[in-house]
Amino acid sequence: MRLHRFLILMAAGGLVCACGPKSNGVDDAGAGQDGAAADAGVPADAAVLPDAAPPPFPRGNVYVAGSRNAMVFEFDPDLNPISSWTHPAFGVVLPAPGQIFSDGPAGMVFDSQGRLVVAALSEFCVFAEPGVVHECHPKTVSQPTENIIFDLDGNLYTTTATGGTDEIHKYDSDYNYVTTFNMPTSNVTGVTCDPQGNLYFGSQLGGGNGSVIYKVDKITLQPLDTLSIIGNVEGLQFAADGNLLAATGADIGILRLTPASPTTVLQTITRPDLHFPVPLTVDNSNRIYTADYENGSGTAPADLFIFDDTGTVSASALATEVYGPFGVVVAGVYLPCGAYVPQ
């Protein structure tokens, strides 16, 4: 079993993700030594010295925010644990099952500099490498933030989580507050965008036994379409095939949906030990990453899964140290709405 570095940082520190050229799909995360040259900024055909240093966030490594742990966890591409760290903004590290989820770290995204941005209750904390904080920025209001993304212009958007309001907060690329706009219903969880930059927000209050996903115009910020789905919608991700992936609770699994109403479910990814997937992301090889918010309250250890695009498990792990996973990101991946590249 690999050595598990446990880092608890109670003071300020920095972090960087080494990312490749932007595309509408996902990067071949986990490329191993073949990707080392690109990660280090060396031409792909150049010789790489054996002692070449890996980037601060090694390509293909997976980062999970444990909201109840007050920690962020790092795993390799096969989901073996590597390190973990905390920060005062994340709340208080307590014995399992930890603190209430609303106090802990939640949504995460890599910025254009390759740094890991973690949404805490009252701040966005930007890490220059695992466990090393670069800076923290105040949020316009203290509230749980289930997901964050950068749009194609570098603006940052936040959702307000299960039990939260109908508000979406928008910041510029320097974390200056821009505006707040509203969805027709509250409990806003997932957020993603299409290659054109139109936004998609998931709300768990869709009426009946399901949820809705609102397609929102990137300019007017007004809803253009409403997609109805079963279950409690959580993480969203626009997939490389042009469809939407939606994590849904209550033993439903991950749904692949057409991105327009009337909603058509093209694929359901499920398995007996995937009870309540919350965070969701993909890589440039179309692998799907999620973490199970076990028993719906996050008070049991999380299952982590990587699926290929057919729904077959590529890797999995019972992460006994992770409680209440909210955010999941993969280093070295550029998404249509995720880490962005300034023009």
C-alpha positions as CSV (number, residue, x, y, z in Angstrom):
1,M,0.0,0.0,0.0
2,R,1.4,3.4,-0.9
3,L,2.6,5.8,1.7
4,H,-0.2,8.2,2.6
5,R,1.0,11.6,3.3
6,F,-1.3,13.4,5.8
7,L,-0.8,17.2,5.8
8,I,-2.7,19.5,8.1
9,L,-1.9,23.1,7.3
10,M,-3.3,25.6,9.8
11,A,-1.7,28.6,8.2
12,A,-1.4,30.2,4.8
13,G,0.6,28.6,2.0
14,G,0.0,28.2,-2.6
15,L,-0.9,25.4,-5.8
16,V,-0.7,24.8,-9.6
17,C,-2.3,22.3,-12.1
18,A,-0.3,21.6,-15.2
19,C,-2.8,21.6,-18.0
20,G,-2.5,21.0,-21.7
21,P,-4.0,22.9,-24.7
22,K,-7.7,23.6,-24.5
23,S,-10.2,21.3,-26.2
24,N,-13.9,20.6,-26.1
25,G,-13.3,17.2,-24.8
26,V,-11.1,15.9,-22.0
27,D,-7.4,15.4,-21.8
28,D,-5.9,11.9,-21.6
29,A,-5.5,12.0,-17.9
30,G,-3.4,9.3,-16.4
31,A,-1.1,9.3,-19.4
32,G,1.8,8.5,-17.1
33,Q,5.4,9.0,-18.4
34,D,4.2,9.7,-21.9
35,G,2.5,12.9,-20.6
36,A,5.4,14.1,-18.5
37,A,7.1,16.1,-21.2
38,A,3.9,18.1,-22.0
39,D,3.2,18.6,-18.3
40,A,6.6,20.1,-17.8
41,G,6.4,22.4,-20.7
42,V,8.9,20.4,-22.8
43,P,8.2,19.6,-26.5
44,A,6.6,16.1,-26.8
45,D,9.5,14.8,-29.0
46,A,12.2,16.1,-26.6
47,A,14.2,13.9,-24.3
48,V,13.0,13.9,-20.7
49,L,15.6,13.5,-18.1
50,P,14.9,10.7,-15.6
51,D,15.0,13.2,-12.7
52,A,12.6,15.7,-14.3
53,A,10.3,17.0,-11.6
54,P,6.6,16.3,-11.9
55,P,4.2,19.3,-12.1
56,P,2.7,20.5,-8.8
57,F,-0.5,18.8,-9.6
58,P,0.6,15.6,-11.5
59,R,-1.4,15.0,-14.6
60,G,-4.2,12.5,-14.0
61,N,-4.2,12.8,-10.3
62,V,-7.7,13.0,-8.8
63,Y,-8.6,15.6,-6.0
64,V,-11.7,15.1,-3.8
65,A,-13.1,17.6,-1.4
66,G,-14.4,16.0,1.8
67,S,-17.0,18.4,3.2
68,R,-17.4,16.6,6.5
69,N,-13.6,16.0,6.9
70,A,-12.7,19.7,6.3
71,M,-10.0,18.3,4.0
72,V,-9.0,17.8,0.3
73,F,-7.7,14.4,-0.7
74,E,-5.3,13.6,-3.5
75,F,-5.3,10.2,-5.3
76,D,-3.3,8.9,-8.2
77,P,-5.0,7.9,-11.6
78,D,-5.8,4.4,-10.1
79,L,-7.4,6.0,-7.0
80,N,-4.5,5.1,-4.7
81,P,-4.2,7.7,-1.9
82,I,-1.3,10.1,-2.0
83,S,-1.9,13.1,0.3
84,S,-4.5,15.1,2.1
85,W,-4.6,18.6,3.6
86,T,-6.8,21.1,5.4
87,H,-7.0,24.9,5.8
88,P,-8.7,27.1,8.4
89,A,-11.4,28.1,5.9
90,F,-12.5,24.4,5.5
91,G,-13.9,24.2,9.1
92,V,-12.7,21.9,11.8
93,V,-11.1,18.5,11.4
94,L,-13.2,16.2,13.7
95,P,-13.3,12.4,14.2
96,A,-15.5,10.5,11.7
97,P,-18.0,11.4,10.4
98,G,-16.8,14.9,11.0
99,Q,-18.5,18.3,10.8
100,I,-21.8,19.2,9.2
101,F,-21.3,19.3,5.4
102,S,-22.3,23.0,5.1
103,D,-19.1,24.1,6.9
104,G,-16.7,22.2,4.7
105,P,-14.9,22.5,1.3
106,A,-17.2,21.8,-1.6
107,G,-16.9,22.7,-5.3
108,M,-13.4,22.7,-6.9
109,V,-12.0,23.8,-10.3
110,F,-8.5,24.4,-11.8
111,D,-7.9,28.0,-12.9
112,S,-6.1,29.3,-16.0
113,Q,-2.8,29.2,-14.1
114,G,-3.2,25.5,-13.1
115,R,-4.0,26.3,-9.5
116,L,-6.7,24.4,-7.6
117,V,-9.6,26.6,-6.5
118,V,-11.6,25.3,-3.6
119,A,-14.9,26.8,-2.5
120,A,-15.1,27.0,1.3
121,L,-18.1,28.4,3.3
122,S,-16.9,32.0,3.2
123,E,-13.9,32.1,0.9
124,F,-12.4,30.8,-2.4
125,C,-9.0,29.4,-1.5
126,V,-6.5,29.0,-4.4
127,F,-3.7,26.4,-3.9
128,A,-0.5,26.5,-5.9
129,E,0.3,22.9,-5.1
130,P,-1.2,20.3,-2.8
131,G,-1.5,21.7,0.7
132,V,0.1,25.1,-0.2
133,V,-2.3,28.0,-0.3
134,H,-1.6,30.8,-2.7
135,E,-4.4,33.2,-1.6
136,C,-8.0,33.2,-0.4
137,H,-10.7,35.5,-1.6
138,P,-14.0,36.4,0.2
139,K,-17.3,35.3,-1.2
140,T,-20.1,37.8,-1.6
141,V,-22.1,35.8,1.0
142,S,-21.2,32.9,3.3
143,Q,-23.1,29.8,2.2
144,P,-22.4,26.3,1.0
145,T,-21.2,26.2,-2.6
146,E,-21.7,22.8,-4.2
147,N,-20.0,23.5,-7.5
148,I,-17.9,26.2,-9.2
149,I,-16.8,26.6,-12.8
150,F,-15.0,29.2,-14.9
151,D,-16.8,30.1,-18.1
152,L,-15.1,30.6,-21.5
153,D,-14.3,34.2,-20.5
154,G,-12.8,33.4,-17.1
155,N,-15.8,34.3,-15.0
156,L,-16.5,32.2,-12.0
157,Y,-20.0,30.8,-11.2
158,T,-21.2,29.2,-7.9
159,T,-24.2,27.1,-7.0
160,T,-25.8,27.0,-3.5
161,A,-26.2,23.2,-2.8
162,T,-29.0,21.0,-1.5
163,G,-31.1,23.1,0.9
164,G,-29.8,26.3,-0.6
165,T,-31.3,29.2,-2.4
166,D,-32.1,29.8,-6.1
167,E,-29.1,32.1,-6.4
168,I,-26.2,31.9,-8.8
169,H,-23.3,34.2,-7.9
170,K,-20.9,35.4,-10.6
171,Y,-17.4,36.7,-10.1
172,D,-14.7,37.9,-12.6
173,S,-11.4,36.0,-13.1
174,D,-9.9,38.0,-10.2
175,Y,-12.7,36.9,-7.8
176,N,-14.4,40.3,-7.8
177,Y,-18.1,39.9,-7.3
178,V,-20.1,40.8,-10.4
179,T,-23.7,39.9,-9.9
180,T,-26.3,37.5,-8.5
181,F,-29.0,36.0,-10.7
182,N,-31.8,33.5,-9.9
183,M,-33.0,30.2,-11.2
184,P,-36.8,29.5,-11.2
185,T,-36.3,27.1,-8.3
186,S,-33.8,26.6,-5.5
187,N,-31.6,23.7,-4.2
188,V,-29.2,24.5,-7.1
189,T,-26.5,21.9,-7.2
190,G,-24.7,21.0,-10.5
191,V,-23.3,23.4,-13.1
192,T,-21.6,22.9,-16.5
193,C,-21.7,24.6,-19.9
194,D,-21.7,23.6,-23.6
195,P,-18.9,24.4,-26.0
196,Q,-20.7,27.6,-27.0
197,G,-20.6,28.8,-23.3
198,N,-24.3,28.5,-22.5
199,L,-24.7,27.4,-18.8
200,Y,-26.6,24.5,-17.3
201,F,-27.7,24.5,-13.7
202,G,-29.3,21.6,-11.9
203,S,-32.1,22.2,-9.3
204,Q,-33.5,19.5,-7.1
205,L,-36.9,21.2,-7.0
206,G,-38.4,20.2,-10.3
207,G,-41.8,19.2,-9.2
208,G,-43.1,15.6,-8.7
209,N,-40.4,13.1,-8.0
210,G,-37.7,14.6,-10.0
211,S,-35.3,17.5,-10.7
212,V,-34.8,20.0,-13.5
213,I,-31.8,21.3,-15.4
214,Y,-32.0,24.8,-16.7
215,K,-30.1,25.8,-19.8
216,V,-29.1,29.5,-19.3
217,D,-28.0,32.0,-22.0
218,K,-24.4,33.0,-21.4
219,I,-25.2,36.7,-22.2
220,T,-28.6,37.4,-20.7
221,L,-28.3,34.8,-17.9
222,Q,-32.0,33.9,-18.6
223,P,-33.2,30.3,-18.8
224,L,-33.6,29.1,-22.4
225,D,-34.8,25.5,-21.8
226,T,-35.8,23.2,-18.9
227,L,-34.9,19.5,-18.8
228,S,-36.8,17.3,-16.4
229,I,-35.1,14.2,-14.9
230,I,-35.8,11.7,-12.2
231,G,-34.1,11.7,-8.8
232,N,-32.2,14.4,-7.0
233,V,-29.8,16.0,-9.5
234,E,-26.3,16.6,-8.2
235,G,-23.1,17.1,-10.3
236,L,-23.4,18.0,-14.0
237,Q,-20.9,17.7,-16.8
238,F,-21.2,18.4,-20.5
239,A,-19.8,15.4,-22.2
240,A,-17.5,15.2,-25.3
241,D,-20.3,13.5,-27.3
242,G,-22.5,16.6,-27.0
243,N,-24.8,15.3,-24.3
244,L,-25.1,15.9,-20.6
245,L,-24.0,13.7,-17.7
246,A,-26.0,14.1,-14.5
247,A,-25.2,12.5,-11.2
248,T,-28.5,11.6,-9.4
249,G,-29.1,10.2,-5.9
250,A,-31.4,7.6,-4.5
251,D,-29.7,4.6,-6.3
252,I,-30.3,6.0,-9.7
253,G,-26.7,6.6,-10.8
254,I,-25.3,8.7,-13.6
255,L,-27.5,9.6,-16.5
256,R,-26.4,10.6,-20.0
257,L,-29.1,13.0,-21.4
258,T,-29.8,14.9,-24.5
259,P,-29.2,18.6,-23.7
260,A,-32.6,19.8,-24.8
261,S,-36.2,19.1,-23.9
262,P,-38.0,16.8,-24.0
263,T,-35.3,15.0,-22.1
264,T,-34.1,11.7,-23.4
265,V,-32.0,9.4,-21.3
266,L,-29.4,7.7,-23.5
267,Q,-27.5,5.8,-20.9
268,T,-27.7,5.0,-17.2
269,I,-24.5,4.1,-15.3
270,T,-25.3,2.3,-12.1
271,R,-24.0,-0.4,-9.8
272,P,-25.1,-1.8,-6.4
273,D,-22.5,0.1,-4.5
274,L,-23.1,3.5,-6.2
275,H,-25.9,4.9,-4.0
276,F,-25.6,8.6,-4.0
277,P,-23.1,10.1,-6.6
278,V,-22.6,13.8,-5.9
279,P,-19.5,15.3,-7.7
280,L,-19.0,14.5,-11.3
281,T,-16.3,15.3,-13.9
282,V,-14.7,13.8,-17.0
283,D,-11.3,13.7,-18.6
284,N,-10.2,14.0,-22.2
285,S,-10.4,10.2,-22.7
286,N,-14.1,10.4,-21.9
287,R,-13.6,8.7,-18.5
288,I,-16.2,9.7,-15.9
289,Y,-15.3,10.4,-12.3
290,T,-17.6,10.4,-9.3
291,A,-17.7,10.0,-5.6
292,D,-20.5,8.4,-3.6
293,Y,-22.0,10.6,-0.8
294,E,-22.6,7.4,1.1
295,N,-26.1,6.9,2.7
296,G,-27.2,10.3,1.4
297,S,-25.8,12.1,4.5
298,G,-22.1,11.6,3.9
299,T,-21.6,9.9,7.3
300,A,-20.2,6.7,5.8
301,P,-16.9,6.4,3.9
302,A,-17.1,7.4,0.2
303,D,-16.8,5.1,-2.8
304,L,-14.8,6.6,-5.6
305,F,-15.3,5.4,-9.2
306,I,-13.9,6.0,-12.6
307,F,-16.0,4.7,-15.5
308,D,-15.2,4.5,-19.2
309,D,-17.8,6.0,-21.6
310,T,-19.6,2.6,-21.8
311,G,-20.2,2.7,-18.1
312,T,-17.6,0.0,-17.3
313,V,-15.6,0.6,-14.1
314,S,-11.9,1.5,-14.9
315,A,-10.9,2.0,-11.3
316,S,-12.7,2.2,-7.9
317,A,-11.8,2.5,-4.2
318,L,-13.5,2.6,-0.9
319,A,-11.9,5.8,0.4
320,T,-12.3,5.1,4.1
321,E,-10.8,8.5,5.0
322,V,-13.3,10.6,2.9
323,Y,-16.7,11.6,4.3
324,G,-19.1,13.8,2.5
325,P,-17.4,14.2,-0.9
326,F,-18.6,17.3,-2.9
327,G,-15.9,18.3,-5.4
328,V,-13.9,16.0,-7.7
329,V,-11.4,17.3,-10.3
330,V,-8.6,15.8,-12.4
331,A,-5.3,17.5,-13.0
332,G,-4.3,18.1,-16.5
333,V,-7.8,18.3,-17.9
334,Y,-9.4,21.2,-19.8
335,L,-13.2,21.2,-20.1
336,P,-15.5,23.5,-22.1
337,C,-16.4,25.1,-18.8
338,G,-13.7,24.5,-16.3
339,A,-10.1,25.7,-16.3
340,Y,-10.0,28.3,-19.1
341,V,-7.3,29.7,-21.3
342,P,-7.2,33.5,-21.6
343,Q,-7.4,34.7,-25.2
